[in-house]
Amino acid sequence: MAELKHLIDVWTGYAQGLAGSIGALAFVCAFIWKMVAIDTRSVTEAKRWIGRIVFGTIGVEPAGVLVRVLTDSVSR
């Protein structure tokens, strides 16, 4: 059981790192899009995407905590 918990913890860490990296790259792209956009509608859409990206990237942390809580409850 300890090996399975360790495997889940490792892969959860990898997934959090990957989601954080992709989220940071997407945030930079959306921010650049917002800065170079000429049309006000495009700027508004870029702001929406920035909000979605930030919300999604921050949402990865509670998911990691939930995985830890669930794996700790199974091992007891």
Order of alpha helices (4+ residues) and beta strands (2+ residues): alpha-alpha
